[in-house]
Amino acid sequence: MDFAEPADEDGGTRVRDIMTPAVFCVSPEASASRVVRELVDLKVHRLFVVDDLGTLVGVISVLDVLRQMAQP
């Protein structure tokens, strides 16, 4: 599979062929320490943030956590 080639409408690589099928999420009320634990335990770089109805409201990444920690 050549990732340099864009998928064309007639049969190129599809997202479903390369995506990670598991979805990991946290609530908007999760603590930063819980997010860090989840990121480390799950060995992922980002978590989807979903509300009580399961609606996607954001994404939190390792970089987001590091930026917050670096603020004075």
C-alpha positions in Angstrom: 0.0 0.0 0.0 1.5 3.3 -1.1 0.4 6.1 1.2 2.0 8.8 -1.0 -0.7 8.1 -3.6 -4.1 9.8 -2.9 -7.2 7.7 -3.0 -9.1 8.1 -6.2 -12.8 7.7 -6.5 -12.4 4.5 -8.6 -10.8 2.2 -6.1 -7.9 3.7 -4.3 -7.1 3.2 -0.7 -10.1 3.8 1.6 -10.1 5.1 5.1 -11.7 1.9 6.3 -8.6 0.0 5.1 -6.1 2.0 7.2 -8.1 3.3 10.2 -7.9 2.0 13.7 -11.2 0.3 14.4 -11.2 0.9 18.2 -12.5 4.2 19.5 -11.3 5.4 22.9 -13.1 8.3 24.6 -13.4 10.3 27.8 -16.1 12.7 29.1 -15.5 16.4 29.1 -15.5 16.2 32.9 -12.5 13.7 33.0 -9.5 15.0 35.0 -6.3 15.7 33.3 -4.6 12.9 35.3 -7.2 10.4 34.1 -6.6 11.5 30.5 -2.9 10.9 30.9 -3.5 7.5 32.5 -5.8 6.5 29.6 -3.3 7.7 27.0 -0.5 5.8 28.5 -2.5 2.6 29.4 -4.1 2.5 25.9 -0.9 3.4 24.1 -2.7 6.1 22.0 -1.9 9.7 21.2 -5.4 11.1 21.3 -8.8 10.4 22.9 -12.2 11.5 21.7 -14.2 13.6 24.1 -17.9 12.7 24.1 -20.8 14.0 26.1 -23.4 12.0 28.1 -25.3 11.3 24.8 -22.2 10.0 23.1 -21.9 13.1 20.9 -18.4 14.0 19.9 -17.5 17.3 21.4 -13.7 17.3 20.9 -10.4 15.5 20.8 -7.6 15.7 23.4 -4.1 14.7 22.4 -0.8 14.2 24.1 0.3 17.6 22.7 -2.7 19.3 24.3 -1.7 17.9 27.7 1.9 18.9 27.2 0.9 22.4 26.2 -1.2 22.8 29.3 1.6 21.5 31.5 4.1 24.0 29.9 2.0 27.0 30.7 3.3 29.1 33.6 
